Structures are given as C-alpha cells and as structure tokens.
Amino acid sequence: MLNHPYHFASRDKLGAMEALQHEDSCKPRVGLAAKPPAPPTSASLHGPITGVIIANGSTDVEAQQRNDSQPAPNLQNGTGAGAPAPVGNDKSKTEPDLTSLEAPYFQPYWSPAFFLTCFGAILVIWVFCWLYVGAFWNPTTRLGNLHVAVLNCDMVPGGSTLNASFIASSNLSKLVPAPLATSLLSASIWNKSSSLSRLLRWENGSCTGAGDSGRVCGTPQQEADCLASYSDDVLQGGAWALLYFPSNFTASYLSFFLGSGALGGAQNQRPVAHYVYARGRDYSTYTYVGMIILNNLMPGLSQKLTWGLANNPGVLQIMSPTFLASGISVSEVNLAPVKNFGQHFASYIFCVLLWLGSSFVVVSSYQFKLKSEQDLLTNREHERQQAPGAGVLRLRHVARALMIKGVIAALFMFVLMVFLCIVLWALGKGTEQWHLNPGYAIAFGWYMSWSFIAINAVLLHVIGIERFSSVTAFLLILQLTSASGIMSIEICNRFFYIGKGLPFFYGVRGFRTIFFGTCQNKMYINWLVFTAYNLVFAPLGLLLVTHRVWTAPNRARKQHRDGNAAGMGGVILPVAMGS
C-alpha cells in the first residue's frame, strides 16, 4: 500500500493547495498560450508517485482524471487553476481561496434555511419568555396548593381552676360556650363561605391521646410531643406552616376578667397563638404564607373578638378594657432562619453557575485536542490495518485522552465550587450559616457538577456543537423556573412540576439543607438522584466521545468526498481539528 499521509481539518488546506498545484501541471492552461501536457503513460503510472493523497483516499492523479470535465477553482489572485505558479514572496498568490476550501462548512445567506433558522431562534426565545413569565404569573391564584396544619389544643378550663364566685356571677357557659380558638376558627378557615378558607389549604391536626382526661391534645407531655412532631414536619418539607393554639388559650382570655382565678390568679395574660415555619425552605413562598396568616387571619380573628366584646356592655363591666386594645397575639417560631437573603439565593445561583461551568468545560474539552487525539484523528489507514496491535494502541490513546480530560474537568469544577464558597465567607464575614460544614457543601456541589458535565457531554455529541449552546440554554432556563429556586413550584403552573425530574431541583434543596437545615430527611434522595444521573449519562457520554474520536477519520474522508458539512451531531470542523 502507498505510504502517503492523510490530511484532515487544518491540514486539509495544505493538501488542497498541493492538489491544486499538481492539477495545474496536468490541465490545459487557461488564458495562456501553452501546450497541453502529454497524457501519462502506463510506465509513468507504475513509477513513484509524488502527489499527495486527498482526504477520500485517492491519489491526485485519480482526482485529476475525475475533474477533467470540471472548471478549475479560482485562486485569490484571480488567475485560473492552470496558470503558472507565481514566484517570489507574494503569499497572497500562492494561498488558495479559503471560501473554496471550506465551502462545505458554509451555506448561502439568502436561503430558506437561513430564514427557517431565524424563525426557529425567535420561537425558542419566545418559549423562554413563556417559561420565565408564565412560571411566576400571579402566584396568588395558586396559594391553595400550599398546605398549612392547624393544631388546636384549646379547651375551656375546668371549674376547679376558676373561682366559684366568678363562675356563678358571669354565667361561664354563656361567656365561653366553647373554646375560644374553636369558635374563632369555625367562623373563619373552617367556614367554607369564608374567603380565608380558600387562600391556603388548611388541615386540622390531631394528637395521640386526644380526649384523655378531658384534654383535646392529651396530657401536657403528649401535647408537647405532638407540637414537636408537627414542627419537625414543617422543617422536613411537609406542611408549609403550623398554626398552633395551646390548651391555655381560653384560660388566658379569661384572665382579663376580674376575679376569674384563671391561670392560678395571673391577670391580663394575653392569648397567644403560635405560627411555626421554616424560612430557609423557600424565602419567597413564606412571604405569601406569612402575609395570609399574620396580616389577614390573626388580625381578623382578634378584631372580630374585640368588636364583639365592645358591643356587649354586660361583659365590659367585668372585663379589663386593656384586652380591647391588645386582643390576641401571634408568636412567630422560625425553625430555619435566614440571616442573609444572599445566602438563600446562593442555594439557587450555585446550581446555575455550576451548570455554566460544566458547559464551558465540555465545550473546551471538545475544542482543544491532546496530542494523542491528534494522532488518532490523523492516523494512516495502512498503519491501522497492518500494524500489529494497532487497535489496542488506538484504544489506549482514547482511554488516556478520556482520563486526562476527565481529571481536568473534575479539578476545574472542584476549584469552581471552592471559589463559590469563598464568596459566602467573604460576604458573610462570620454571619454565613452552615447547618452542615463547608466541606460538605463543596463535596455536594462537586458531585452534582459531575451530573451536569455528563448531561452536557451527551447533548454536545448528540446534537452537535452548532446546536449545543441553544439546547443547553433551553435546558438551563427550564430548570431555573422549575427548581423551586425563586419560588416553590407548588405555586407555579403545574407544567413546572417537571422540575422534580431535573437535577436543579435536588441541588437547590440540598444546598438549603446544608445552609439552613431544612429537609434533612430528604438529603439522601438528593445524593441518589445525582448518582442515578451519573450512572446513566456518564457512561453514555464516554461512549459517544469514544465513538466520535474512533470514527473521525472515516467521517472526515466521507465529508470531504461528498462535499457536505457534518450532519446532526457532526464534529469535523476545521477549528476543532487544528487545535
């Protein structure tokens, strides 16, 4: 077999130049009075051949025979292909027209394909607008999807805890015919005709041991355990909030009545309800929940009670007027406080930045070639076929390239994750929150970035470098709106529940666990999801990369022979091969 090198990508230019110059000596001169060269004899064909082999594997003699009937391509100097070779140092006269050499990679500007591409770009950007604006369009209409537990342990104090004289003079059964909290809630959130009942999804809670010894929530210890259980449910991602009315709520109300003896004789003890929430779960969503409970429900209950008492002269005679001014109050219990909103936002933006970093590292690994990759892409056909163990050697080159680039990519993402945490330390100056240690955050973000690299690698080698940026941007936008990063998907359109199948959702939730301690019992799910992504997409990405490198020479020859640019997922671009 002939021992001639193959030329690909950036080397195609040199091969094409030599082929054109050789054709000059074989074709009739254009524009000059010169004798046509004598046709080659059989003896000359059997002699040594000094022409280069072009990318499709045939000699320049064969190329000349095929192209005798075709017009010669123009050179930059405007002369025909058959003109004598210029002499001197005028490089512009010796370099072929790049437009002719790289024509397979270009398409006409004024063509249906161009306008279809523009129209497709408009549609994609339009879809981005739908995703972003539609996701957060009037979320108040979906607040009914948010679940709030109501634990009402209130009860009317027994006669033994009140003064007998007060019971006789006040007609206790008419003053408080039912526990105060029960009466107030029955007229508001448990009343289907009330607008408050539809603002959130209210759930009536209960406790183990309810009814024991006449107590709604059991013994004081059982009530405390029940409260702790519901509070933990809020912290771990269950109900969004807990509204708790303690068993002494009515007794505190009665302490404003003269001589009641309630609460052991303590006077003017304001009834207090407890609003339990975990701000670190989702800062923006709790803005809506808190607005309903703190600004609508509880002030409404207090106002309704005090207005009713103010219009009852008989009650005012035995009641302290200070209650009319104070009413009932709400105690806020924040299980996962957020000291700095920026750190809460970091749980979301970290995922975005890691995704961008993974996209960069994948594209860079594709564009910049190792020496072993260049050897694979330019390996000679006869060497691959005849050299002993050539297949094993090529496989070793592929494995080495994958290992080196994989290590560099992992190192890049590790350094990036460390730098992201440095931002928290620099801005927090000691106030940043770490429910788990910073090392855990770095490990979690680093492991998540492997999934991002694997996904982007698969996208790049399936759809091609030309379309990669658009598709990865679309996937990024989709995850931005469906990851509960800005606002919980529970108050977004149901379409955005798709986020539970994408990695961002679990990345955001994981970082909020690390920072604020929310949803701790779901942290293992986050690790499992990323492990599943790694196990599926990483081997697939490695397979696609190996196939691309292994088959690149064959596809390059076919591309050059057919005169067509790389198809869907094609990667034979001049800039890539010459790096």
C-alpha positions, 0 to 999 in steps of 0.5 A, spaced: 500 500 500 502 507 498 505 510 504 502 517 503 499 521 509 492 523 510 490 530 511 484 532 515 481 539 518 487 544 518 491 540 514 486 539 509 488 546 506 495 544 505 493 538 501 488 542 497 493 547 495 498 541 493 492 538 489 491 544 486 498 545 484 499 538 481 492 539 477 495 545 474 501 541 471 496 536 468 490 541 465 490 545 459 492 552 461 487 557 461 488 564 458 495 562 456 498 560 450 501 553 452 501 546 450 497 541 453 501 536 457 502 529 454 497 524 457 501 519 462 503 513 460 502 506 463 510 506 465 509 513 468 503 510 472 507 504 475 513 509 477 513 513 484 508 517 485 509 524 488 502 527 489 499 527 495 493 523 497 486 527 498 482 526 504 477 520 500 483 516 499 485 517 492 491 519 489 491 526 485 492 523 479 485 519 480 482 526 482 485 529 476 482 524 471 475 525 475 475 533 474 477 533 467 470 535 465 470 540 471 472 548 471 478 549 475 477 553 482 479 560 482 485 562 486 485 569 490 489 572 485 484 571 480 488 567 475 485 560 473 487 553 476 492 552 470 496 558 470 503 558 472 505 558 479 507 565 481 514 566 484 517 570 489 514 572 496 507 574 494 503 569 499 497 572 497 498 568 490 500 562 492 494 561 498 488 558 495 481 561 496 479 559 503 471 560 501 473 554 496 476 550 501 471 550 506 465 551 502 462 545 505 462 548 512 458 554 509 451 555 506 448 561 502 445 567 506 439 568 502 436 561 503 430 558 506 434 555 511 437 561 513 430 564 514 427 557 517 433 558 522 431 565 524 424 563 525 426 557 529 431 562 534 425 567 535 420 561 537 425 558 542 426 565 545 419 566 545 418 559 549 423 562 554 419 568 555 413 563 556 417 559 561 420 565 565 413 569 565 408 564 565 412 560 571 411 566 576 404 569 573 400 571 579 402 566 584 396 568 588 391 564 584 395 558 586 396 559 594 391 553 595 396 548 593 400 550 599 398 546 605 398 549 612 396 544 619 392 547 624 393 544 631 388 546 636 389 544 643 384 549 646 379 547 651 375 551 656 378 550 663 375 546 668 371 549 674 376 547 679 381 552 676 376 558 676 373 561 682 366 559 684 364 566 685 366 568 678 363 562 675 356 563 678 356 571 677 358 571 669 354 565 667 361 561 664 357 557 659 354 563 656 361 567 656 365 561 653 360 556 650 366 553 647 373 554 646 375 560 644 380 558 638 374 553 636 369 558 635 374 563 632 376 558 627 369 555 625 367 562 623 373 563 619 378 557 615 373 552 617 367 556 614 367 554 607 363 561 605 369 564 608 374 567 603 380 565 608 378 558 607 380 558 600 387 562 600 391 556 603 389 549 604 388 548 611 388 541 615 386 540 622 391 536 626 390 531 631 394 528 637 395 521 640 391 521 646 386 526 644 380 526 649 384 523 655 382 526 661 378 531 658 384 534 654 383 535 646 391 534 645 392 529 651 396 530 657 401 536 657 407 531 655 403 528 649 401 535 647 408 537 647 410 531 643 405 532 638 407 540 637 414 537 636 412 532 631 408 537 627 414 542 627 419 537 625 414 536 619 414 543 617 422 543 617 422 536 613 418 539 607 411 537 609 406 542 611 408 549 609 406 552 616 403 550 623 398 554 626 398 552 633 393 554 639 395 551 646 390 548 651 391 555 655 388 559 650 381 560 653 384 560 660 388 566 658 382 570 655 379 569 661 384 572 665 382 579 663 376 578 667 376 580 674 376 575 679 376 569 674 382 565 678 384 563 671 391 561 670 392 560 678 390 568 679 395 571 673 391 577 670 391 580 663 395 574 660 394 575 653 392 569 648 397 567 644 397 563 638 403 560 635 405 560 627 411 555 626 415 555 619 421 554 616 424 560 612 430 557 609 425 552 605 423 557 600 424 565 602 419 567 597 413 562 598 413 564 606 412 571 604 405 569 601 404 564 607 406 569 612 402 575 609 395 570 609 396 568 616 399 574 620 396 580 616 389 577 614 387 571 619 390 573 626 388 580 625 381 578 623 380 573 628 382 578 634 378 584 631 372 580 630 373 578 638 374 585 640 368 588 636 364 583 639 366 584 646 365 592 645 358 591 643 356 587 649 356 592 655 354 586 660 361 583 659 365 590 659 363 591 666 367 585 668 372 585 663 379 589 663 378 594 657 386 593 656 384 586 652 380 591 647 386 594 645 391 588 645 386 582 643 390 576 641 397 575 639 401 571 634 408 568 636 412 567 630 417 560 631 422 560 625 425 553 625 430 555 619 432 562 619 435 566 614 440 571 616 442 573 609 437 573 603 444 572 599 445 566 602 438 563 600 439 565 593 446 562 593 442 555 594 439 557 587 445 561 583 450 555 585 446 550 581 446 555 575 453 557 575 455 550 576 451 548 570 455 554 566 461 551 568 460 544 566 458 547 559 464 551 558 468 545 560 465 540 555 465 545 550 473 546 551 474 539 552 471 538 545 475 544 542 482 543 544 485 536 542 491 532 546 496 530 542 494 523 542 487 525 539 491 528 534 494 522 532 488 518 532 484 523 528 490 523 523 492 516 523 494 512 516 489 507 514 495 502 512 498 503 519 491 501 522 490 495 518 497 492 518 500 494 524 500 489 529 496 491 535 494 497 532 487 497 535 489 496 542 494 502 541 488 506 538 484 504 544 489 506 549 490 513 546 482 514 547 482 511 554 488 516 556 485 522 552 478 520 556 482 520 563 486 526 562 480 530 560 476 527 565 481 529 571 481 536 568 474 537 568 473 534 575 479 539 578 476 545 574 469 544 577 472 542 584 476 549 584 469 552 581 465 550 587 471 552 592 471 559 589 463 559 590 464 558 597 469 563 598 464 568 596 459 566 602 465 567 607 467 573 604 460 576 604 458 573 610 464 575 614 462 570 620 454 571 619 454 565 613 450 559 616 452 552 615 447 547 618 452 542 615 460 544 614 463 547 608 466 541 606 460 538 605 457 543 601 463 543 596 463 535 596 455 536 594 456 541 589 462 537 586 458 531 585 452 534 582 457 538 577 459 531 575 451 530 573 451 536 569 458 535 565 455 528 563 448 531 561 452 536 557 457 531 554 451 527 551 447 533 548 454 536 545 455 529 541 448 528 540 446 534 537 452 537 535 456 543 537 452 548 532 446 546 536 449 545 543 449 552 546 441 553 544 439 546 547 443 547 553 440 554 554 433 551 553 435 546 558 438 551 563 432 556 563 427 550 564 430 548 570 431 555 573 423 556 573 422 549 575 427 548 581 423 551 586 429 556 586 425 563 586 419 560 588 416 553 590 413 550 584 407 548 588 405 555 586 407 555 579 403 552 573 403 545 574 407 544 567 413 546 572 412 540 576 417 537 571 422 540 575 422 534 580 425 530 574 431 535 573 437 535 577 436 543 579 431 541 583 435 536 588 441 541 588 437 547 590 434 543 596 440 540 598 444 546 598 438 549 603 439 543 607 446 544 608 445 552 609 439 552 613 437 545 615 431 544 612 429 537 609 434 533 612 430 527 611 430 528 604 438 529 603 439 522 601 434 522 595 438 528 593 445 524 593 441 518 589 438 522 584 445 525 582 448 518 582 442 515 578 444 521 573 451 519 573 450 512 572 446 513 566 449 519 562 456 518 564 457 512 561 453 514 555 457 520 554 464 516 554 461 512 549 459 517 544 466 521 545 469 514 544 465 513 538 466 520 535 474 520 536 474 512 533 470 514 527 473 521 525 477 519 520 472 515 516 467 521 517 472 526 515 474 522 508 466 521 507 465 529 508 470 531 504 468 526 498 461 528 498 462 535 499 457 536 505 458 539 512 457 534 518 450 532 519 446 532 526 451 531 531 457 532 526 464 534 529 469 535 523 470 542 523 476 545 521 477 549 528 476 543 532 481 539 528 487 544 528 487 545 535 
